[in-house]
Every structure is written in structure tokens, then in C-alpha cells.
Amino acid sequence: MGGGAHLRALRRTAVGGFTAAEAAAPVDAVLQPAAAALRDYVSVVVGPEVAAMISHGRPLDRVDGFDGSGPWAVLDQSGTLLAVYEAADDERCRPAVVLT
């Protein structure tokens, strides 16, 4: 192209939903719950019966909450991340990652 250019400084101001304003020095860092890492995902909250199925890696029917194409962060009623599910087809979803 004939033009010269260079970069003198580069600063990342955001990664996904995390911004530089939320950053902390390593000595001041606070461990966040796993669900915080997936806060940009659509979250689906499930009851104890479905949570038990998830703990065994069972595929689930795409019912209320599993809208769109996924992936979905699946949480228990206390907000703890149980798993990340992805679409298997139009009617079912399957676990991509299950946390125990």
C-alpha cells in the first residue's frame, strides 16, 4: 500500500463483558464465582431434580430458558454454575462442560 505505520501503545479496555474499570492489581484481586466468567451467556436456572440430571451429564429438552442457539450457563437456584449446555438439535441440548 505504500504507507508506513507503527503502533506505539496498545491497551485492552474490555474482554467480553469485563471492562478495565473492573480490573484490579493482582494483590487486590478477589476470586469470583465460576458463574461470573459466563455472565455474558444466557443463564438458565434449574431446580433440584434437573440439577441432579445435569450432574450425571444428561441431555435436556429445550424448555423455557433454553432460547436461541446457546451456549447456556446452567445455574442452580442459589446461582452456582452447574454446567454449560449447547444445542444438540432444535429440541434437545447437551452438556459441553459439567461442574461437580
N, CA, C and O atoms as a GROMACS GRO file, in nm:
protein
  400
    1MET      N    1   0.080  -0.118   0.000
    1MET     CA    2   0.000   0.000   0.000
    1MET      C    3   0.086   0.126   0.000
    1MET      O    4   0.035   0.235  -0.027
    2GLY      N    5   0.211   0.112   0.029
    2GLY     CA    6   0.300   0.226   0.020
    2GLY      C    7   0.306   0.314   0.143
    2GLY      O    8   0.388   0.406   0.147
    3GLY      N    9   0.224   0.292   0.242
    3GLY     CA   10   0.224   0.377   0.361
    3GLY      C   11   0.297   0.309   0.475
    3GLY      O   12   0.294   0.186   0.487
    4GLY      N   13   0.362   0.386   0.557
    4GLY     CA   14   0.428   0.331   0.674
    4GLY      C   15   0.343   0.358   0.797
    4GLY      O   16   0.279   0.463   0.808
    5ALA      N   17   0.342   0.264   0.889
    5ALA     CA   18   0.266   0.282   1.012
    5ALA      C   19   0.331   0.200   1.122
    5ALA      O   20   0.398   0.101   1.096
    6HIS      N   21   0.310   0.243   1.243
    6HIS     CA   22   0.355   0.165   1.357
    6HIS      C   23   0.260   0.188   1.475
    6HIS      O   24   0.181   0.283   1.476
    7LEU      N   25   0.271   0.102   1.570
    7LEU     CA   26   0.188   0.111   1.689
    7LEU      C   27   0.278   0.141   1.807
    7LEU      O   28   0.373   0.068   1.833
    8ARG      N   29   0.247   0.247   1.877
    8ARG     CA   30   0.330   0.288   1.989
    8ARG      C   31   0.277   0.232   2.121
    8ARG      O   32   0.356   0.202   2.211
    9ALA      N   33   0.146   0.217   2.133
    9ALA     CA   34   0.087   0.164   2.257
    9ALA      C   35  -0.044   0.094   2.224
    9ALA      O   36  -0.116   0.133   2.131
   10LEU      N   37  -0.074  -0.008   2.301
   10LEU     CA   38  -0.198  -0.081   2.283
   10LEU      C   39  -0.249  -0.116   2.422
   10LEU      O   40  -0.175  -0.170   2.504
   11ARG      N   41  -0.375  -0.087   2.448
   11ARG     CA   42  -0.434  -0.118   2.578
   11ARG      C   43  -0.569  -0.182   2.556
   11ARG      O   44  -0.657  -0.125   2.492
   12ARG      N   45  -0.586  -0.301   2.609
   12ARG     CA   46  -0.715  -0.370   2.602
   12ARG      C   47  -0.806  -0.308   2.705
   12ARG      O   48  -0.772  -0.303   2.823
   13THR      N   49  -0.922  -0.260   2.664
   13THR     CA   50  -1.014  -0.195   2.755
   13THR      C   51  -1.132  -0.284   2.794
   13THR      O   52  -1.207  -0.251   2.886
   14ALA      N   53  -1.148  -0.396   2.724
   14ALA     CA   54  -1.256  -0.488   2.758
   14ALA      C   55  -1.226  -0.625   2.699
   14ALA      O   56  -1.163  -0.638   2.594
   15VAL      N   57  -1.274  -0.727   2.768
   15VAL     CA   58  -1.273  -0.864   2.719
   15VAL      C   59  -1.412  -0.917   2.747
   15VAL      O   60  -1.448  -0.940   2.863
   16GLY      N   61  -1.491  -0.936   2.642
   16GLY     CA   62  -1.630  -0.975   2.662
   16GLY      C   63  -1.701  -0.868   2.743
   16GLY      O   64  -1.697  -0.750   2.708
   17GLY      N   65  -1.765  -0.908   2.850
   17GLY     CA   66  -1.836  -0.814   2.935
   17GLY      C   67  -1.751  -0.755   3.046
   17GLY      O   68  -1.800  -0.674   3.125
   18PHE      N   69  -1.624  -0.794   3.053
   18PHE     CA   70  -1.535  -0.742   3.156
   18PHE      C   71  -1.462  -0.619   3.104
   18PHE      O   72  -1.408  -0.621   2.993
   19THR      N   73  -1.462  -0.512   3.183
   19THR     CA   74  -1.400  -0.388   3.140
   19THR      C   75  -1.279  -0.354   3.226
   19THR      O   76  -1.260  -0.411   3.334
   20ALA      N   77  -1.197  -0.263   3.177
   20ALA     CA   78  -1.080  -0.219   3.251
   20ALA      C   79  -1.119  -0.156   3.384
   20ALA      O   80  -1.042  -0.161   3.480
   21ALA      N   81  -1.237  -0.096   3.392
   21ALA     CA   82  -1.282  -0.034   3.516
   21ALA      C   83  -1.301  -0.137   3.628
   21ALA      O   84  -1.296  -0.103   3.746
   22GLU      N   85  -1.323  -0.263   3.591
   22GLU     CA   86  -1.341  -0.370   3.690
   22GLU      C   87  -1.210  -0.437   3.729
   22GLU      O   88  -1.207  -0.518   3.821
   23ALA      N   89  -1.102  -0.404   3.661
   23ALA     CA   90  -0.974  -0.470   3.683
   23ALA      C   91  -0.916  -0.432   3.819
   23ALA      O   92  -0.945  -0.325   3.873
   24ALA      N   93  -0.835  -0.522   3.873
   24ALA     CA   94  -0.767  -0.497   4.000
   24ALA      C   95  -0.624  -0.546   3.988
   24ALA      O   96  -0.595  -0.635   3.909
   25ALA      N   97  -0.538  -0.489   4.066
   25ALA     CA   98  -0.400  -0.536   4.073
   25ALA      C   99  -0.401  -0.678   4.129
   25ALA      O  100  -0.490  -0.712   4.207
   26PRO      N  101  -0.304  -0.761   4.093
   26PRO     CA  102  -0.302  -0.899   4.143
   26PRO      C  103  -0.312  -0.909   4.295
   26PRO      O  104  -0.376  -1.001   4.346
   27VAL      N  105  -0.251  -0.818   4.368
   27VAL     CA  106  -0.257  -0.827   4.515
   27VAL      C  107  -0.396  -0.792   4.568
   27VAL      O  108  -0.429  -0.827   4.681
   28ASP      N  109  -0.476  -0.722   4.488
   28ASP     CA  110  -0.610  -0.683   4.530
   28ASP      C  111  -0.720  -0.769   4.469
   28ASP      O  112  -0.838  -0.747   4.494
   29ALA      N  113  -0.680  -0.867   4.388
   29ALA     CA  114  -0.778  -0.949   4.317
   29ALA      C  115  -0.862  -1.032   4.414
   29ALA      O  116  -0.813  -1.079   4.516
   30VAL      N  117  -0.988  -1.048   4.379
   30VAL     CA  118  -1.082  -1.127   4.458
   30VAL      C  119  -1.133  -1.240   4.369
   30VAL      O  120  -1.173  -1.217   4.256
   31LEU      N  121  -1.130  -1.361   4.421
   31LEU     CA  122  -1.179  -1.476   4.345
   31LEU      C  123  -1.330  -1.464   4.324
   31LEU      O  124  -1.405  -1.449   4.420
   32GLN      N  125  -1.371  -1.472   4.200
   32GLN     CA  126  -1.512  -1.461   4.165
   32GLN      C  127  -1.571  -1.601   4.149
   32GLN      O  128  -1.498  -1.696   4.121
   33PRO      N  129  -1.702  -1.616   4.167
   33PRO     CA  130  -1.764  -1.746   4.140
   33PRO      C  131  -1.755  -1.780   3.991
   33PRO      O  132  -1.745  -1.690   3.907
   34ALA      N  133  -1.759  -1.908   3.961
   34ALA     CA  134  -1.746  -1.953   3.821
   34ALA      C  135  -1.853  -1.891   3.732
   34ALA      O  136  -1.827  -1.863   3.615
   35ALA      N  137  -1.972  -1.870   3.784
   35ALA     CA  138  -2.080  -1.812   3.705
   35ALA      C  139  -2.045  -1.673   3.654
   35ALA      O  140  -2.097  -1.631   3.550
   36ALA      N  141  -1.959  -1.601   3.724
   36ALA     CA  142  -1.921  -1.466   3.682
   36ALA      C  143  -1.847  -1.469   3.548
   36ALA      O  144  -1.859  -1.375   3.470
   37ALA      N  145  -1.772  -1.574   3.522
   37ALA     CA  146  -1.698  -1.585   3.396
   37ALA      C  147  -1.792  -1.597   3.277
   37ALA      O  148  -1.755  -1.564   3.164
   38LEU      N  149  -1.913  -1.645   3.301
   38LEU     CA  150  -2.009  -1.668   3.193
   38LEU      C  151  -2.125  -1.569   3.198
   38LEU      O  152  -2.234  -1.599   3.151
   39ARG      N  153  -2.101  -1.453   3.256
   39ARG     CA  154  -2.211  -1.358   3.273
   39ARG      C  155  -2.266  -1.304   3.142
   39ARG      O  156  -2.375  -1.247   3.141
   40ASP      N  157  -2.194  -1.320   3.032
   40ASP     CA  158  -2.245  -1.277   2.902
   40ASP      C  159  -2.329  -1.385   2.835
   40ASP      O  160  -2.391  -1.359   2.731
   41TYR      N  161  -2.332  -1.505   2.891
   41TYR     CA  162  -2.412  -1.614   2.836
   41TYR      C  163  -2.557  -1.600   2.885
   41TYR      O  164  -2.582  -1.538   2.989
   42VAL      N  165  -2.649  -1.656   2.811
   42VAL     CA  166  -2.786  -1.668   2.859
   42VAL      C  167  -2.784  -1.768   2.974
   42VAL      O  168  -2.731  -1.878   2.959
   43SER      N  169  -2.840  -1.731   3.088
   43SER     CA  170  -2.842  -1.819   3.206
   43SER      C  171  -2.977  -1.887   3.217
   43SER      O  172  -3.081  -1.827   3.192
   44VAL      N  173  -2.974  -2.013   3.254
   44VAL     CA  174  -3.094  -2.092   3.279
   44VAL      C  175  -3.084  -2.143   3.422
   44VAL      O  176  -2.987  -2.210   3.457
   45VAL      N  177  -3.183  -2.113   3.504
   45VAL     CA  178  -3.186  -2.159   3.643
   45VAL      C  179  -3.275  -2.282   3.650
   45VAL      O  180  -3.387  -2.282   3.599
   46VAL      N  181  -3.223  -2.388   3.714
   46VAL     CA  182  -3.296  -2.515   3.722
   46VAL      C  183  -3.318  -2.553   3.868
   46VAL      O  184  -3.246  -2.509   3.958
   47GLY      N  185  -3.418  -2.635   3.888
   47GLY     CA  186  -3.449  -2.686   4.021
   47GLY      C  187  -3.365  -2.808   4.056
   47GLY      O  188  -3.286  -2.853   3.973
   48PRO      N  189  -3.382  -2.862   4.176
   48PRO     CA  190  -3.300  -2.975   4.224
   48PRO      C  191  -3.312  -3.100   4.138
   48PRO      O  192  -3.213  -3.171   4.119
   49GLU      N  193  -3.430  -3.129   4.086
   49GLU     CA  194  -3.448  -3.250   4.006
   49GLU      C  195  -3.366  -3.243   3.876
   49GLU      O  196  -3.298  -3.339   3.840
   50VAL      N  197  -3.373  -3.131   3.808
   50VAL     CA  198  -3.296  -3.114   3.684
   50VAL      C  199  -3.148  -3.103   3.717
   50VAL      O  200  -3.064  -3.152   3.640
   51ALA      N  201  -3.112  -3.040   3.829
   51ALA     CA  202  -2.972  -3.029   3.870
   51ALA      C  203  -2.910  -3.168   3.888
   51ALA      O  204  -2.794  -3.190   3.854
   52ALA      N  205  -2.988  -3.262   3.942
   52ALA     CA  206  -2.939  -3.399   3.959
   52ALA      C  207  -2.913  -3.464   3.823
   52ALA      O  208  -2.814  -3.535   3.805
   53MET      N  209  -3.001  -3.439   3.727
   53MET     CA  210  -2.981  -3.493   3.592
   53MET      C  211  -2.855  -3.434   3.529
   53MET      O  212  -2.779  -3.504   3.463
   54ILE      N  213  -2.835  -3.305   3.550
   54ILE     CA  214  -2.717  -3.237   3.495
   54ILE      C  215  -2.589  -3.294   3.555
   54ILE      O  216  -2.490  -3.310   3.484
   55SER      N  217  -2.591  -3.325   3.684
   55SER     CA  218  -2.470  -3.378   3.748
   55SER      C  219  -2.427  -3.512   3.688
   55SER      O  220  -2.311  -3.552   3.702
   56HIS      N  221  -2.520  -3.581   3.622
   56HIS     CA  222  -2.489  -3.707   3.554
   56HIS      C  223  -2.465  -3.688   3.405
   56HIS      O  224  -2.451  -3.785   3.331
   57GLY      N  225  -2.461  -3.561   3.360
   57GLY     CA  226  -2.432  -3.533   3.220
   57GLY      C  227  -2.544  -3.563   3.124
   57GLY      O  228  -2.520  -3.587   3.006
   58ARG      N  229  -2.667  -3.562   3.172
   58ARG     CA  230  -2.781  -3.595   3.087
   58ARG      C  231  -2.814  -3.484   2.990
   58ARG      O  232  -2.806  -3.367   3.026
   59PRO      N  233  -2.850  -3.517   2.866
   59PRO     CA  234  -2.906  -3.417   2.775
   59PRO      C  235  -3.041  -3.372   2.829
   59PRO      O  236  -3.107  -3.444   2.903
   60LEU      N  237  -3.079  -3.252   2.792
   60LEU     CA  238  -3.205  -3.196   2.840
   60LEU      C  239  -3.292  -3.154   2.724
   60LEU      O  240  -3.241  -3.119   2.617
   61ASP      N  241  -3.423  -3.157   2.745
   61ASP     CA  242  -3.515  -3.100   2.647
   61ASP      C  243  -3.499  -2.948   2.652
   61ASP      O  244  -3.479  -2.890   2.758
   62ARG      N  245  -3.510  -2.886   2.537
   62ARG     CA  246  -3.501  -2.740   2.532
   62ARG      C  247  -3.636  -2.683   2.571
   62ARG      O  248  -3.725  -2.665   2.488
   63VAL      N  249  -3.649  -2.655   2.699
   63VAL     CA  250  -3.772  -2.597   2.753
   63VAL      C  251  -3.745  -2.451   2.784
   63VAL      O  252  -3.647  -2.394   2.737
   64ASP      N  253  -3.831  -2.391   2.862
   64ASP     CA  254  -3.819  -2.249   2.895
   64ASP      C  255  -3.677  -2.215   2.940
   64ASP      O  256  -3.618  -2.285   3.023
   65GLY      N  257  -3.625  -2.108   2.885
   65GLY     CA  258  -3.492  -2.061   2.922
   65GLY      C  259  -3.386  -2.097   2.821
   65GLY      O  260  -3.292  -2.021   2.802
   66PHE      N  261  -3.399  -2.211   2.757
   66PHE     CA  262  -3.301  -2.253   2.657
   66PHE      C  263  -3.339  -2.192   2.522
   66PHE      O  264  -3.364  -2.263   2.425
   67ASP      N  265  -3.342  -2.060   2.518
   67ASP     CA  266  -3.380  -1.988   2.397
   67ASP      C  267  -3.256  -1.959   2.313
   67ASP      O  268  -3.145  -1.948   2.366
   68GLY      N  269  -3.275  -1.945   2.185
   68GLY     CA  270  -3.164  -1.914   2.096
   68GLY      C  271  -3.082  -2.036   2.064
   68GLY      O  272  -3.128  -2.149   2.076
   69SER      N  273  -2.959  -2.012   2.022
   69SER     CA  274  -2.873  -2.121   1.976
   69SER      C  275  -2.771  -2.164   2.080
   69SER      O  276  -2.694  -2.258   2.055
   70GLY      N  277  -2.768  -2.097   2.196
   70GLY     CA  278  -2.673  -2.134   2.302
   70GLY      C  279  -2.536  -2.079   2.271
   70GLY      O  280  -2.519  -2.007   2.173
   71PRO      N  281  -2.440  -2.111   2.351
   71PRO     CA  282  -2.446  -2.196   2.470
   71PRO      C  283  -2.513  -2.126   2.586
   71PRO      O  284  -2.529  -2.004   2.586
   72TRP      N  285  -2.553  -2.206   2.686
   72TRP     CA  286  -2.623  -2.156   2.802
   72TRP      C  287  -2.545  -2.190   2.930
   72TRP      O  288  -2.490  -2.299   2.943
   73ALA      N  289  -2.542  -2.096   3.021
   73ALA     CA  290  -2.488  -2.122   3.155
   73ALA      C  291  -2.604  -2.174   3.238
   73ALA      O  292  -2.704  -2.105   3.254
   74VAL      N  293  -2.590  -2.294   3.292
   74VAL     CA  294  -2.697  -2.354   3.370
   74VAL      C  295  -2.661  -2.342   3.518
   74VAL      O  296  -2.556  -2.390   3.562
   75LEU      N  297  -2.750  -2.276   3.593
   75LEU     CA  298  -2.726  -2.247   3.734
   75LEU      C  299  -2.830  -2.316   3.822
   75LEU      O  300  -2.942  -2.341   3.778
   76ASP      N  301  -2.790  -2.346   3.946
   76ASP     CA  302  -2.891  -2.393   4.040
   76ASP      C  303  -2.962  -2.273   4.100
   76ASP      O  304  -2.931  -2.159   4.065
   77GLN      N  305  -3.056  -2.296   4.188
   77GLN     CA  306  -3.138  -2.187   4.240
   77GLN      C  307  -3.061  -2.089   4.328
   77GLN      O  308  -3.108  -1.979   4.353
   78SER      N  309  -2.940  -2.129   4.374
   78SER     CA  310  -2.858  -2.038   4.453
   78SER      C  311  -2.761  -1.959   4.366
   78SER      O  312  -2.686  -1.875   4.417
   79GLY      N  313  -2.762  -1.984   4.234
   79GLY     CA  314  -2.674  -1.911   4.143
   79GLY      C  315  -2.541  -1.978   4.116
   79GLY      O  316  -2.455  -1.918   4.052
   80THR      N  317  -2.523  -2.099   4.164
   80THR     CA  318  -2.399  -2.174   4.140
   80THR      C  319  -2.400  -2.234   4.000
   80THR      O  320  -2.499  -2.294   3.958
   81LEU      N  321  -2.291  -2.217   3.928
   81LEU     CA  322  -2.280  -2.272   3.792
   81LEU      C  323  -2.270  -2.424   3.799
   81LEU      O  324  -2.180  -2.478   3.863
   82LEU      N  325  -2.362  -2.492   3.733
   82LEU     CA  326  -2.363  -2.638   3.728
   82LEU      C  327  -2.298  -2.690   3.601
   82LEU      O  328  -2.225  -2.790   3.603
   83ALA      N  329  -2.324  -2.622   3.488
   83ALA     CA  330  -2.279  -2.673   3.360
   83ALA      C  331  -2.294  -2.566   3.252
   83ALA      O  332  -2.357  -2.462   3.273
   84VAL      N  333  -2.234  -2.594   3.140
   84VAL     CA  334  -2.256  -2.517   3.018
   84VAL      C  335  -2.316  -2.615   2.918
   84VAL      O  336  -2.258  -2.720   2.890
   85TYR      N  337  -2.432  -2.580   2.866
   85TYR     CA  338  -2.501  -2.665   2.768
   85TYR      C  339  -2.498  -2.599   2.632
   85TYR      O  340  -2.491  -2.477   2.620
   86GLU      N  341  -2.503  -2.682   2.528
   86GLU     CA  342  -2.508  -2.634   2.390
   86GLU      C  343  -2.619  -2.707   2.317
   86GLU      O  344  -2.664  -2.813   2.361
   87ALA      N  345  -2.663  -2.652   2.208
   87ALA     CA  346  -2.772  -2.712   2.131
   87ALA      C  347  -2.727  -2.843   2.069
   87ALA      O  348  -2.620  -2.851   2.008
   88ALA      N  349  -2.810  -2.945   2.084
   88ALA     CA  350  -2.788  -3.072   2.014
   88ALA      C  351  -2.869  -3.072   1.886
   88ALA      O  352  -2.822  -3.117   1.781
   89ASP      N  353  -2.991  -3.023   1.895
   89ASP     CA  354  -3.080  -3.005   1.780
   89ASP      C  355  -3.187  -2.906   1.823
   89ASP      O  356  -3.170  -2.837   1.924
   90ASP      N  357  -3.296  -2.898   1.748
   90ASP     CA  358  -3.400  -2.799   1.780
   90ASP      C  359  -3.477  -2.832   1.908
   90ASP      O  360  -3.542  -2.744   1.964
   91GLU      N  361  -3.470  -2.956   1.954
   91GLU     CA  362  -3.550  -2.997   2.068
   91GLU      C  363  -3.469  -3.032   2.192
   91GLU      O  364  -3.524  -3.037   2.302
   92ARG      N  365  -3.339  -3.057   2.176
   92ARG     CA  366  -3.258  -3.102   2.289
   92ARG      C  367  -3.129  -3.022   2.298
   92ARG      O  368  -3.083  -2.963   2.200
   93CYS      N  369  -3.072  -3.022   2.417
   93CYS     CA  370  -2.940  -2.963   2.436
   93CYS      C  371  -2.854  -3.062   2.515
   93CYS      O  372  -2.906  -3.147   2.588
   94ARG      N  373  -2.725  -3.050   2.500
   94ARG     CA  374  -2.634  -3.146   2.563
   94ARG      C  375  -2.525  -3.069   2.640
   94ARG      O  376  -2.495  -2.954   2.609
   95PRO      N  377  -2.468  -3.135   2.740
   95PRO     CA  378  -2.365  -3.067   2.818
   95PRO      C  379  -2.234  -3.054   2.740
   95PRO      O  380  -2.188  -3.149   2.678
   96ALA      N  381  -2.176  -2.936   2.744
   96ALA     CA  382  -2.042  -2.915   2.691
   96ALA      C  383  -1.942  -2.929   2.804
   96ALA      O  384  -1.833  -2.983   2.786
   97VAL      N  385  -1.981  -2.879   2.923
   97VAL     CA  386  -1.897  -2.886   3.043
   97VAL      C  387  -1.991  -2.906   3.161
   97VAL      O  388  -2.090  -2.834   3.175
   98VAL      N  389  -1.960  -3.002   3.246
   98VAL     CA  390  -2.037  -3.024   3.370
   98VAL      C  391  -1.941  -3.006   3.487
   98VAL      O  392  -1.835  -3.067   3.492
   99LEU      N  393  -1.980  -2.920   3.581
   99LEU     CA  394  -1.900  -2.896   3.702
   99LEU      C  395  -1.964  -2.973   3.817
   99LEU      O  396  -2.086  -2.972   3.833
  100THR      N  397  -1.882  -3.038   3.896
  100THR     CA  398  -1.938  -3.114   4.009
  100THR      C  399  -1.893  -3.055   4.140
  100THR      O  400  -1.930  -3.105   4.246
   0.00000   0.00000   0.00000
